[in-house]
């Protein structure tokens, strides 16, 4: 069970973490290459987001942010097949978009943004051609981390009025149209395992509900589009279709409302631990945004009740011993902070907000008292520090968590 933590000032812990991560040379590359500079997940680009957020919000040093930006751009920029929302030109474009309040980098950002638009249109053309051939969807085509949902969220935040933003929304709307393949599965069904590749444990594929690789990120993008200038019948129809499908798999038991991270034919749904990637935090945030876009009070309430159930349940929270955004407490905390500030129900907003101090204290205590050798954004101290910064200051000045489909 979760035990009370000692009172440690989270702002002091944040300062100490940022001091340890101040010098890119001191962090250095990891043996497995995860800290390659252009990676948001494991590299300098992701760690730069921490220092940019701290500097823009007035809590950090601009010079440190600039050092990390230069470190992230220290190698030739990838614009080829291995570039995606978390690596290469799109990742660096997102990083520099968050850094705009610091000034500078205008020419570099324009070049990266142009490359990202071109890449997005190449991927869109391939995706539409795949649909025209009535071939099944692949994870890498559409998901948040590798595919067009992640690229689309970048465009909607960076330049919502650019034609490419509407083009991505149009593609994701088309993603919900039946392929006519007589399989009985929806068009967003994946004929693969959880890694996006054939897997004998998934002979009939799976339907992915999670935020990192599934339709929850698509739901978030469509909701964001509807709320920010792309309120079209096709976007609304697509959002309604995806929400109807997730409603079919919503569970309600004595522990509260929850959704499985994925579903497979002939198997019982499984409750994933409350991580951002496949668990309640990412899915509930998507459902909350959908409820706001659809003006569906019941959907929003289900989402907020699901998050409250996790926050109240020490057994569920104890399933997150790690600190990180993807698999740990930081992802739960950032999701809960976003849901608390977005709720249009003052009572539920207050309930959500009341649960944040304990989770903030737990994460603060872990960062202060444990040794964490991984500096990265998704599973390391940089991401945990960003979530702690949001909770401790009440701000997210740069909108950095758009890369997680939380904003």
RALIN-V281179 format. One record per run of one state. SS is the DSSP state (A for helix, B for strand, O for the rest). FROM is the first residue (numbers start at 0). TO is the last residue. If there is no record, write none. Layout:
ss: [SS/SS]
from: [FROM/FROM]
to: [TO/TO]
This chain:
ss: [O/A/O/A/O/B/O/A/O/A/O/B/O/B/O/A/O/A/O/A/O/B/O/A/O/A/O/A/O/B/O/A/O/B/O/A/O/A/B/O/B/O/B/O/A/O/A/O/A/O/A/O/A/O/A/O/A/O]
from: [0/9/20/23/27/38/39/43/56/61/72/83/84/86/87/88/98/99/102/105/132/136/137/138/142/147/158/162/174/189/190/199/202/205/208/214/227/232/249/253/255/259/261/263/279/294/296/312/313/317/328/342/345/369/380/393/399/404]
to: [8/19/22/26/37/38/42/55/60/71/82/83/85/86/87/97/98/101/104/131/135/136/137/141/146/157/161/173/188/189/198/201/204/207/213/226/231/248/252/254/258/260/262/278/293/295/311/312/316/327/341/344/368/379/392/398/403/406]
